Amino acid sequence: MRSHFIDVHVNRRNAPFLVVTNNQWWDMNRAALKKKPGELGVYRGLGLLLAGVCIGFCAPVMAASGQRVLFVGNSFTAGMHSAAWRYQAASVHDLNGTGVGGVPALFEMFTKEAGLNYTVSVETVPGKGLKYHFLHEKAVLDHSWDAVVMQEYSTLNPEKPGDSTVFREYAHRLAELFARQNSKVEVWLMASWSRPDMTYTQNSPWRGGSIEAMASDFQQACTQVANSSSHIKGVIPVGLAFNRAISAKIADPNPYDGIDFGKVNLWAYDGHHASVYGYYLEALMDFGKITGRDPRKLGGKEQAAVELGISSEQAIQLQKAANWQLHH
C-alpha cells in the first residue's frame, strides 16, 4: 500500500509550486487557469495554505516508518533508451519534473512487492556527472534522506576517460551535504557497466580489451572513492553484476556480432546505455544493497519483469546473477 502524503514543491520551470497528493502531481497554476475568474481565489488560497507546509524546495514527506531513498545520476539511472525510462513514473518523485521512472521505479516496485515501505525520489540529468549535480541541483538535493545512490559519468570523466579526480571531489562533497542533513544516511556509489562501444568500436582506454575490463576499472575507482570518505557507506557493483551475467552465460558479451540463442543483450542499440535487461539487473543490485533482501525472493512472477516483457526464466536468471554478485 502506498504512502499518503501532501507535499509542496517549487516548480522552477512553469509554476510557483506543485502539490503532491497520493503520488500524483497537481500543477496549481495550470489548474487555476482552467477555472473561471471568480474561482481563482480558491486555488490561490489553497496554494498559500499548502505553501506554509514548507518554504522553497521540499523533500518528499512520507509515513514516519518509511525510508526515504534518493537516486542521483544521469541516463544510466533514468533508464533511457529502454522501456524502463518512463516505467511507473508516477510511483517515484522526479525532483526535476521530467517524468523519469527508470531504475528508481523498478526499485520502488521491488520494495512494494517485498512488503517494505520506501518513498523513492530521483534527480537525473542526461550526460552529466556528480559535479553538475552538486553545482546546479543542490537546492533539490539538500534534504534529509535515509539512503542515497549516486552514479558518476560512464567514463568517470568525459574529457579524461578513466580519470577519477573530479569524481572523487564531488562524490565527497555530495556525501558531506547529505550527512549534514542526516548523520545516519547511507550513501552508495553505483559502479556502472562496461560499454561495448568503448570496447569494440571507439578509441578509448578500453578499446581492444575484454568486455569485463571497463566495469572492473569503474568498480576499483568507486571503491577508492568510497574508502576515502567517512560519509560513503560503499559501492553497488552493477558493472560486476553485468560481468557475472556474461560469465554465467545469461548475457551475450558482444552485441555487435549478434546475440547468442538463449542469452539476453544487456545493452541498448547504441552499445552504450543498458537495455531493459540491464536496467532490471541494476535495480536488483540496488534493491539487494539498500534493503539487504535477497533478490531471488522476487521470483519469476515479479511484476516489473512481467510488465516490461522479461520472461520468468530471464527474471530468475538475472535475480540469481544479482544475488551472486552481492555476496562476492
Long-range contacts (C-beta under 8 A, 24 or more apart in sequence): 2-91, 2-112, 3-62, 3-63, 3-66, 3-117, 3-119, 4-63, 5-60, 5-61, 5-62, 5-63, 5-119, 6-50, 6-53, 6-61, 7-53, 7-54, 7-58, 7-60, 7-61, 7-93, 8-50, 8-51, 8-53, 8-54, 8-58, 9-57, 9-58, 9-95, 10-56, 10-57, 11-97, 13-97, 16-47, 17-47, 17-50, 17-51, 18-97, 19-46, 19-47, 19-50, 20-60, 20-93, 23-90, 23-91, 24-90, 25-90, 25-97, 56-139, 57-95, 57-139, 57-140, 57-143, 58-143, 59-121, 59-143, 59-144, 59-145, 60-93, 60-119, 60-121, 62-117, 62-119, 63-117, 63-119, 65-117, 66-117, 66-118, 66-119, 67-116, 67-117, 67-118, 67-119, 67-146, 67-147, 68-118, 68-119, 68-121, 68-144, 68-145, 68-146, 68-147, 69-104, 69-107, 69-118, 69-119, 69-120, 69-121, 69-145, 69-146, 69-147, 69-148, 69-149, 69-290, 70-120, 70-121, 70-122, 70-123, 70-141, 70-145, 70-147, 70-148, 70-149, 71-103, 71-104, 71-107, 71-120, 71-121, 71-122, 71-123, 71-124, 71-148, 71-149, 71-151, 71-286, 72-122, 72-123, 72-124, 72-130, 72-133, 72-137, 72-141, 72-148, 72-149, 72-150, 72-151, 72-174, 73-124, 73-149, 73-150, 73-151, 73-152, 73-190, 74-124, 74-125, 74-126, 74-127, 74-128, 74-129, 74-151, 74-153, 75-124, 75-126, 75-127, 75-273, 76-151, 76-154, 76-190, 76-192, 76-273, 76-274, 76-282, 77-102, 77-103, 77-104, 77-122, 77-124, 77-149, 77-151, 77-190, 78-102, 78-103, 78-122, 78-124, 78-126, 79-103, 79-105, 79-106, 79-274, 79-279, 80-126, 80-273, 81-268, 81-269, 81-270, 81-272, 81-273, 81-274, 82-268, 82-273, 82-274, 82-275, 82-276, 82-278, 82-279, 83-276, 83-308, 83-309, 84-276, 84-279, 84-280, 84-308, 87-304, 87-307, 87-308, 88-304, 91-120, 92-120, 92-121, 92-122, 93-119, 93-120, 93-121, 93-122, 94-121, 94-122, 94-123, 94-124, 95-121, 95-122, 95-123, 95-137, 95-140, 95-141, 96-123, 96-124, 96-125, 96-137, 96-140, 98-124, 100-124, 102-279, 103-279, 103-282, 103-283, 103-286, 106-279, 106-280, 106-282, 106-283, 106-304, 107-283, 107-286, 107-287, 107-290, 109-303, 109-304, 110-283, 110-284, 110-287, 110-295, 110-298, 110-302, 110-304, 111-287, 111-291, 113-298, 113-302, 113-303, 114-287, 114-291, 114-293, 114-297, 114-298, 116-291, 116-293, 118-291, 121-145, 127-153, 127-158, 128-153, 129-153, 129-157, 129-158, 129-166, 129-167, 129-170, 130-167, 130-170, 130-171, 130-174, 131-166, 131-169, 131-170, 133-170, 133-174, 134-170, 134-173, 134-174, 134-177, 138-177, 141-174, 141-177, 141-178, 142-177, 142-181, 143-181, 144-181, 144-182, 144-185, 145-178, 145-181, 145-182, 145-185, 146-182, 146-184, 146-185, 146-186, 147-185, 147-186, 147-187, 147-188, 147-290, 148-174, 148-175, 148-178, 148-185, 148-186, 148-187, 148-188, 149-188, 149-189, 149-190, 149-236, 149-286, 149-290, 150-174, 150-175, 150-187, 150-188, 150-189, 150-190, 151-189, 151-190, 151-192, 152-189, 152-190, 152-192, 152-222, 154-192, 154-195, 154-272, 155-195, 155-198, 155-204, 156-218, 156-221, 161-198, 161-204, 161-205, 162-205, 162-217, 164-221, 164-224, 164-225, 167-221, 167-225, 168-224, 168-225, 168-228, 171-225, 171-229, 171-232, 172-225, 172-228, 172-229, 172-231, 172-232, 175-229, 175-231, 175-232, 176-231, 178-231, 179-231, 185-231, 186-233, 186-290, 187-231, 187-232, 187-233, 188-232, 188-233, 188-234, 188-235, 188-236, 188-286, 188-289, 188-290, 189-222, 189-225, 189-226, 189-232, 189-234, 189-235, 189-236, 190-222, 190-235, 190-236, 190-238, 190-282, 190-286, 191-215, 191-218, 191-219, 191-221, 191-222, 191-223, 191-235, 191-236, 191-237, 191-238, 191-239, 191-240, 192-218, 192-238, 192-239, 193-218, 193-238, 193-239, 193-242, 193-266, 193-267, 193-274, 193-278, 194-218, 194-239, 194-242, 194-243, 195-267, 195-271, 195-272, 196-254, 196-255, 196-256, 196-267, 196-271, 196-272, 197-270, 197-271, 197-272, 200-254, 200-256, 200-271, 201-256, 201-271, 211-243, 211-246, 211-253, 211-254, 212-243, 212-246, 214-239, 215-239, 215-240, 215-242, 215-243, 216-240, 216-243, 234-289, 236-285, 236-286, 236-289, 237-285, 237-325, 238-281, 238-282, 238-285, 238-286, 240-325, 241-281, 241-282, 241-284, 241-285, 241-321, 241-322, 241-325, 242-266, 242-278, 242-281, 244-321, 244-324, 244-325, 244-328, 245-281, 245-317, 245-318, 245-321, 248-317, 248-320, 248-321, 248-324, 250-314, 250-317, 250-318, 250-321, 251-277, 264-314, 264-318, 276-308, 276-309, 276-310, 277-310, 277-314, 277-318, 280-304, 280-305, 280-308, 280-310, 280-315, 280-318, 281-318, 281-321, 281-322, 284-318, 284-319, 284-322, 285-322, 285-325, 285-326, 287-322, 288-322, 288-323, 288-326, 289-326, 294-323, 295-319, 295-322, 295-323, 295-326, 296-320, 296-323
